[in-house]
């Protein structure tokens, strides 16, 4: 189905994991206009330097404003695992994260510290974002916070604003410098060992 802004070329095909050059896709987009307000599913959002247009944290109305994230990501695989464990389907946006990402595993750990292209925006996931205690009252489902504890998603800063549409690709533009450095060191160790055989 074409996106509202005409970027229909972005939405097609299976964009699941593909090894070291893994690529994901935007499975869904969610905003909440104010703290405690019901989540709203969106076909497209504009990521501004200070957050997602129309979201509570950009407006300064989130319940955890001091620890607020400009943009939050959560894994589609994590939501599927929660549904399997608890019987609660959070695909309606009650997870309260802005971007649901299909790909990169249940915790999205490969994205931590990297520069990630999400649609036209560039984000840098800086830390994990565990669920808040209020999530259970907001969802009306006991045990959801515990089920999401290790799967609550990532908190991101905005490197470059841009438009994000459901179906857009999610790709690592630049690897986390620590991870890239470790990979180079490992390759050098491997080359050194093979040179002595």
C-alpha positions in Angstrom: 0.0 0.0 0.0 1.6 3.3 -1.0 2.5 5.8 1.8 0.6 9.1 2.0 3.6 11.1 0.8 4.1 9.0 -2.4 7.2 7.2 -1.3 5.7 3.8 -2.3 9.0 2.4 -3.4 10.2 2.1 0.2 7.5 -0.2 1.4 8.0 -3.4 -0.6 9.8 -6.7 0.0 11.1 -8.7 2.9 13.7 -6.6 4.7 14.6 -9.0 7.5 18.0 -9.9 8.9 20.8 -10.3 6.4 24.0 -11.1 8.3 26.6 -8.4 9.0 24.8 -6.0 6.7 21.6 -6.6 8.4 18.7 -4.4 7.3 15.3 -4.0 9.0 12.2 -2.0 8.3 9.8 0.2 10.1 6.9 -2.1 11.1 4.7 0.6 12.7 4.8 4.1 14.1 3.2 5.4 17.3 2.8 8.7 19.1 1.0 9.8 22.2 -0.1 13.4 22.3 0.3 13.8 26.0 1.4 11.8 29.1 -1.1 9.0 29.8 -3.0 9.6 26.5 -3.9 6.6 24.4 -1.3 5.8 21.7 -2.0 6.8 18.1 -0.8 4.6 15.2 0.6 6.7 12.4 1.5 6.0 8.7 4.3 8.6 8.8 5.9 10.9 11.3 8.4 13.8 11.1 11.4 13.4 13.3 12.6 16.8 14.5 15.9 17.6 16.3 14.1 17.3 19.6 11.8 14.4 19.0 8.8 13.1 17.0 6.2 15.6 15.8 3.0 15.1 17.8 4.6 13.1 20.6 4.3 13.9 24.3 8.1 14.0 24.8 8.7 16.5 22.1 5.9 18.7 23.6 7.5 18.3 27.1 4.5 16.4 28.4 6.0 12.9 29.0 5.8 11.5 32.5 9.6 10.8 32.5 10.6 14.1 30.9 13.9 14.4 32.9 14.9 11.0 31.5 13.1 11.5 28.2 14.2 10.2 24.9 13.8 12.1 21.6 12.8 8.9 19.8 12.2 5.4 21.1 12.5 2.2 19.2 11.2 -1.3 20.1 11.6 -4.6 18.3 8.7 -6.3 16.6 10.2 -9.6 17.7 10.1 -8.5 21.3 6.4 -7.6 21.0 5.8 -11.0 19.5 7.6 -12.7 22.3 5.6 -10.8 24.9 2.4 -11.8 23.2 3.4 -15.4 23.2 4.4 -15.3 26.9 1.5 -13.3 28.2 -1.3 -13.4 25.6 -1.3 -9.6 25.5 -1.0 -8.1 22.0 0.8 -4.7 22.2 0.8 -4.1 18.4 -1.9 -1.5 19.0 0.8 0.8 20.4 0.3 0.3 24.1 4.1 -0.4 24.3 4.4 3.4 24.0 7.5 3.4 21.8 7.7 5.6 18.6 9.1 3.2 16.1 8.6 -0.6 15.9 11.5 -2.2 14.0 11.3 -5.5 12.2 14.9 -6.9 12.2 18.0 -6.8 14.4 16.7 -9.2 17.1 14.5 -8.9 20.1 16.6 -6.4 22.0 17.9 -4.3 19.1 21.3 -4.5 20.7 23.2 -4.4 17.4 22.0 -0.8 17.1 23.3 0.5 20.4 25.9 3.3 19.8 25.5 3.1 16.1 24.3 5.8 13.7 21.1 4.3 12.3 19.1 5.5 9.2 15.4 5.2 9.9 13.6 6.4 6.8 15.1 9.8 6.1 16.1 10.4 9.7 19.4 9.5 11.3 19.2 8.3 14.9 21.8 7.2 17.5 20.5 4.7 20.1 22.2 5.5 23.3 20.8 3.2 25.9 18.1 0.6 26.6 14.7 1.9 27.6 13.0 -0.4 30.1 9.3 0.0 30.6 8.0 2.2 33.3 5.9 1.0 36.2 2.8 2.9 34.8 2.7 0.7 31.8 0.7 -2.0 33.6 -2.0 0.5 34.5 -2.0 2.1 31.1 -2.3 -1.3 29.3 -4.6 -2.9 32.0 -2.4 -6.0 31.8 -0.5 -7.4 34.8 2.9 -8.7 34.1 3.6 -6.6 31.0 6.3 -4.5 32.6 8.2 -7.7 33.7 7.7 -9.2 30.2 9.2 -6.1 28.6 12.0 -5.6 31.1 14.8 -6.9 28.8 12.8 -6.0 25.6 11.7 -2.4 26.3 13.5 -1.0 23.4 16.1 1.8 22.9 16.3 5.5 23.6 17.7 7.5 20.7 19.1 11.0 20.1 18.4 12.6 16.7 21.5 13.0 14.6 19.6 14.3 11.5 15.9 15.0 11.4 13.7 13.5 8.6 10.5 11.8 7.6 9.8 8.2 8.5 7.1 6.1 6.9 5.9 2.7 7.7 7.8 0.2 5.5 10.9 2.4 5.4 14.3 0.6 5.7 16.3 0.7 8.9 20.0 0.4 8.3 23.2 0.9 10.2 24.9 3.9 8.6 28.0 3.8 10.9 28.7 1.1 13.4 29.2 1.8 17.1 32.9 2.8 17.3 33.6 0.4 20.1 32.1 -2.5 18.2 33.9 -1.6 15.0 37.2 -1.3 16.9 36.7 -4.7 18.5 36.0 -6.3 15.1 39.2 -4.7 13.6 41.2 -6.0 16.6 39.8 -9.4 16.2 40.6 -9.5 12.4 44.2 -8.3 13.2 44.6 -11.0 15.8 43.3 -13.6 13.3 45.7 -12.4 10.6 48.6 -12.4 13.1 47.9 -15.9 14.2 47.5 -17.2 10.6 50.9 -15.6 9.7 52.7 -17.7 12.3 51.4 -21.1 11.1 
